[in-house]
Amino acid sequence: MTDTATTAVTALLAATGRQGPGDTLRIVLLVSIVGAALLAWFLLRGYRNGGADTGDAAGPQGDAPAATTPTRNGPGDANA
């Protein structure tokens, strides 16, 4: 008569051998999701606040603000 515990352990070990690549695929999927989230964060962080967090003193447009507001062309302008 065989031991019941030995039979159960043998059956469990045989069942785990037939599971396939489940744990490996689970790890690959988890790492892929975390990597995609980090990549999206890295690429999209530059678009936050129009680039104002890059440390540029010029502002979000990249140019210094004009001292005066532009006016329409008059008869004395070269491009009128």
C-alpha positions in Angstrom: 0.0 0.0 0.0 1.4 3.4 -1.0 1.6 6.4 1.2 -1.2 8.9 0.6 1.0 11.9 1.1 3.5 10.6 -1.4 0.8 10.0 -4.0 -0.6 13.5 -3.4 2.8 15.2 -3.7 3.6 13.2 -6.9 0.3 14.2 -8.4 0.9 17.9 -7.5 4.4 17.9 -9.0 3.1 16.3 -12.2 0.3 18.9 -12.4 2.7 21.8 -12.0 5.0 20.5 -14.7 2.1 20.7 -17.2 1.1 24.3 -16.3 3.2 25.8 -19.2 4.8 29.2 -19.3 2.1 30.9 -17.1 4.4 32.5 -14.6 6.9 33.7 -17.2 4.1 35.2 -19.3 2.6 36.9 -16.3 6.0 38.5 -15.4 6.6 39.6 -19.0 3.1 41.1 -19.2 3.6 43.0 -15.9 7.0 44.3 -16.9 5.6 45.4 -20.3 2.7 47.3 -18.7 4.9 49.0 -16.2 7.4 49.9 -19.0 4.7 51.3 -21.2 3.4 53.4 -18.4 6.9 54.8 -17.7 7.6 55.4 -21.3 4.3 57.3 -21.7 5.1 59.4 -18.6 8.6 60.2 -19.9 7.3 61.2 -23.4 4.3 63.2 -22.2 5.9 65.1 -19.3 7.4 67.6 -21.7 4.0 68.6 -22.9 2.8 69.5 -19.4 2.2 73.3 -19.0 3.3 74.0 -22.5 7.0 73.3 -21.7 7.1 75.8 -18.8 8.7 73.3 -16.5 11.9 73.0 -18.6 13.6 75.9 -16.8 13.6 78.3 -19.8 13.3 81.9 -18.8 11.6 82.8 -22.1 8.3 81.2 -21.2 6.0 78.7 -22.9 6.2 80.2 -26.4 10.0 80.2 -26.4 10.2 83.9 -27.3 10.5 86.9 -25.0 7.2 88.9 -24.8 7.0 91.9 -27.0 7.4 95.3 -25.4 4.5 96.9 -27.4 1.5 95.4 -29.0 1.7 95.2 -32.8 -0.3 97.8 -34.8 -1.8 97.7 -38.3 0.3 98.8 -41.2 -0.1 102.5 -42.0 0.8 104.5 -45.1 4.3 105.1 -43.8 5.2 101.4 -43.3 7.4 99.8 -45.9 5.1 96.8 -46.3 1.8 98.8 -46.6 
